[in-house]
């Protein structure tokens, strides 16, 4: 069964956007049509991560959006999240995570950066993958990016659905012309997260 990824995903980053202002931005974005929130916090304790996941689960449920948890399947299970997203280095654990979740309705996604990782993710049974970075990013300044042409070539050849990630903004999303996108600052750092979400959704 082919899974359709969320059209627009907001990835959390409390090192840049945190506290009540962040949750307000999430709520505004959900009002604007956000499809999913990916909770990706590598430095938070399990207790803080669980608390954040619980709050995001409440918000996403109200708006009919998905909640995906990065790496920690136990947190995903605890809050009844919609899936788990794994780092590229953990692609090989996808069958184990799927068995542990023991719920075919739960999605498993993987972070990929090249054709080899996309192939491995498909072979391991990922439902979809993010492919990044498409454009230069604030989170990885100076790092090489794929560019639109290479992104589209890799994504179109992949054996699983692909979500574009990295440096996507309301100004360049039309250049990308891809139906599945994930962002951080384009929404969380926007003056109006609701308006930014609507603009990004109009790009798909």
N, C-alpha and C positions, 0 to 999 in steps of 0.2 A: 504493500500500500504506500503510495507516494503522499508524503505530508507536505502541505503548503505552509511555508514559513510565514511568520508575521510580516505584514507589509512594512511596518515601521516599529522598530524596537529602540527604546531608550536604555542605555547602559549606565549604571550608576558609577560614580567616582567621588567618594566623599573626601578624597584628598583635595578636590577642587570645589565641589558643591556639596554642602552638608547642612544638617540641622533642619529647622522648620522651613527655612527658605527652599531647601531642596524638595521636601515633601509637598510644599505649595506648588512648586514648578511641576512636579509629577502630576498632581491633581489637575492643574491647568492643562497640561499636555493630554491627559486622559480625556478631558472635556473636549479638546480639539481633535480627538480621533486616534490617539496613540493605541497601537495594537498590543504591545507587550513591553514589560520591564524586565531587563536582565540584571539581576543583583550580582555585581562582580566587585567584591571587596576583599582584597587579599590580606589586609592588615588588621581587620576587626577580629576581636575575640568571638568565640562561638556564641556566647551569650548575647553580645551586641548584634551579631549577625542575625541571630534568631529573632531578636526584637525588631530589627529593621525589616526582616522578611515578613514578619507577622503584620506589621503596619502596611507594607506594600501589598500584601495579600488582601487586606481589607479594601484598600483603594482600588486595586485592579478588579476585584469581584464586583464592586459597586458599578464600575464602568464596563464590565464584560470584557476585560482585557486579560492577557496571559501574564503569568509571572514565571520567569525562568531563573534558576539558581545556578551560579557558576561553581562548578567542582563539587560542592558539598551536598551529596545526595541525601544525607541524613536530615539536613535543614529543609531540603525540598520536600521530603516526606512529612516532616513535622508540620509544615504549614500547608500541605496539600498543594504545592506548586504544580505548574503544568509541565515542567520538564527540568532537565539538567543540561548545562553547557560545559563542555570539557576543553581544557587547554590542548594545544597541539601535541604536547609531550604525553598526554594521557589518552590519546586516540585508541591505543591498544586495549584500554580498559572498558571500552564501550559495552562489549558483551557482558562483562561482569556487573557493570552499573545497571544495565537493563534487567539482568537477572535479579539483582538486589531489589530494584524498584518493584519488579513483578507486577507491572501494570502496563498493558499495551497502549493505554491512552496517554501515558507520559512520554513526552518527546525527549530525544537526546540529540544535542547539536555539538559541533566541534569547531574550534578555531583553526583555520588553515591560512597558509600564506603562499602556497605554490601548488603545482599540479600533483606532486608526489603526495603531499598531505591530503589533498582532496581525494585522491585515489584510495589512500589508506582509510580515510573517514568513511567513504562509500563501502569499502570492503568490510569494515568493522560494524557496519549497520547503522551509522548515524542517519537521522532523519533529514538533517540539513547541515550546512556548514556556513560559517562566516568566512569571507575571503578579504584579507586586508594586508597593508593599507592601500586603498585606492588612490587617495590624495595625500599630500603632506599633512601630518597631524600635530596638534599641540601637545599631545601626550608622548609623542616620540619625535621631537624636533631633530631635523637633520637626517632622519632615516630615509632610506630609499622607498619609493612608493611604486605601485604597479602601473598607475596611469589607467585611463579609461579603456584604451584599446586592449592592453594585456589583461585587464580585469575581465572584460567581456569575453575575450577568447578563452580564458581559463574557465570562466563560469559556464559558458555555453557548451564546453566540452566535458564538463564534470558529470559524473554519474549520479549526482544527487542535487537537490535544489541549493542555490547559493545566495547568501545575504551579503550585500556590499557593506563594507565597514572601513572607516578611516578617512577623516578629513572632509566628510560630506557636510555640506551646508545648504541653506536655502538658495544660495547663489549658484552652486555648481551641480545641484541634483538633476537639473534638466539635461545638463551635459552628459551625465551618467546614464540617464534613461534606463533605469533598472527597477523592477517591481518590488524588490525586497531590500530594505536598507536598515542599518543600525547606526545610531549616533550617540554622542555624549553632549558636547558643548553646544551643538546646533540647537538643542532644546533646553538643556539645563542652564546654559549661560545666556539664553535669549532674554531680551527685555519683556517679551510676551511669549512664554512657552506655548500658549494656546495658538497664537497666530503662527508661530514657527512650525508647529505640528501641522497645521492646516496647509501651510506652504509646502512642506515636505511631502505630505500626502498627495498634494496636487501634482507632484513630479512623477508619481508611479503610474 
